[in-house]
Amino acid sequence: MAFDGLFTRSMSKELQSLTSGRITKIYQPNALEVVLQIRAAGQNSKLLFSIHPSYSRVHITDQSIENPADPPMFCMLLRKHIEGGFISSVIQDGFERVITFEIDSKNEIGDAVKRKLVIEIMGRHSNLLLIDAKNDVIIDSIKHLPPSMNSFRTVLPGQQYVAPPQQQKIALTSLSDVELKEVFSKQLTAKDIVEQFAGFSPLHANELLHRITTTDAVTACRQLMNEIATSANPTYVEQEGKIYFSPTALTHLSGAVTNYGTLGELLDRVFFARAKRDRVKQQAGDLERWLQNELNKLKLKQKKLQKDFERAQNLEQFQLYGELLMANLYNFEKGAEFVDVENYYSENAETVRIPISPRKTPIENAQSYYTKYNKAKTALIMIEEQKHKATEDINYLEMLTQQVQQASTKDIEEIREELAEQGLLRIRQAKRKKKPTKPEPEKFVSTSGISISVGKNNKQNDYLTFKIGKRNEVWLHTKDIPGSHVVIHSENPDEQTLTEAAVLCAYFSKARDSSSVPVDYTEIRHVKKPNGAKPGFVIYFEQKTLYVTPDEAIVMQLKK
């Protein structure tokens, strides 16, 4: 992956479409992301800023991100200073990964003021800053950097803004044809290009070297930089399990290639699932740990029950010893530690040595083995019940773990509520009680225009299957694999819709990263919930099975 200086150059060009746009709304979904809603050229666009250490980026997004009920302080500050303002320019600093949005806004008394919103895309050092353009003083930033942490610059409210130190590299576009020939007359490696030229990551350095092998250096350089400047061909490549992306074709790679219309669509594809997963992880980390701890306890209990079960299976031996002792009461006396008796139940009538307690009389020893037999008999029944319950609980918690891993922030709250209703988890009472809301399964639309609903947790699954879905509509679920309930809202869907619904079913299951996932489908009238079953558990019959491979690109395409 490479959101390098060249990609930043392409992105700054694409974001020029927002100039003269009005900032109508500002949201901060979490501590590392800010979304501006901008009205420009007669349409609304969502501009996403992320300073996540692994996914730092800025781009126009089509994805919806859930927002907290109470906006964070930085969000409130942005609303105060730039909401209602107009973007006058979008500027990249050379080939650095820094983009500045200059904004014409108004202060509290209506006077015109100029503000800058600066995003620095630098991995774990990424930051988003609001600056007073008049004197370049920092109003605030998401991350603060005191002098004790950085001697080069201080990032605190009221401090003068100092840009990150430049790398003092050569801009490839500044070289003449003669200079380019001279530079590339030497045998350069990808590492040499990264160290000498501004904006290059190893990905684009390797791409340039590959192009030089098929044409002359000057043509290759000019062509690459022109494609970067115009975002000619936003490209997504998946090769050997790794993902690569670029604003231009990556001819040196041989993996599966997908092209997109804009860089925003490309980055939505690259970061859609991972960024969503990370947002949920911030809110559900404690829930995941709790689920894992409970699973570990249950699996340990299951092992102990199995050992107890194996011990209890000796009950027939206890009964035999008791009966043999009763038949030989007069052959031994109190004080002996064992007794040898003939096993008259055996065809060979071999001699059996039975351990006995020297403190007990012969009849007490016999009664002792009868007592052990009765306890073992009772224990077997109880252990079987406990083993069955432990297996059920493990399946239930594994299903919840899978749902948490694929949930949205709203789904997480419903999972917490479900656990509280089951008496498994206590949740803090909010100061303001929320009105009870109906579960909302996620909605998709097939290529044929047929509506498809997906339950993302057990509450949504039950509500979708038994409340929303109609008797003759098609219901899908992964075969013997924890996953979502999926309903096609049609009594006779076409083959393509059925396949797309099955892809959704496999994607929102524990088999997301597998291939040829078996998916059962039947009519809803053949789906039943057993009495006393846990949320989300059903039985079904009259099903057929088809095999599909989960595909994130198809999921994004079907999202309503």
Helices and strands as residue ranges (DSSP letters): H 5-14, G 15-18, E 22-30, E 33-40, E 43-50, E 57-61, H 73-82, E 86-92, E 98-106, E 112-120, G 123-125, E 127-132, E 137-141, G 172-174, H 177-184, H 190-196, H 202-212, H 217-230, E 235-239, E 242-246, E 256-259, H 263-312, H 315-327, G 329-331, E 338-342, E 351-355, H 362-405, H 409-421, E 442-445, E 451-454, H 458-463, I 464-468, E 474-478, E 486-488, H 495-507, E 517-523, G 524-526, E 527-528, E 539-540, E 544-548, H 552-558
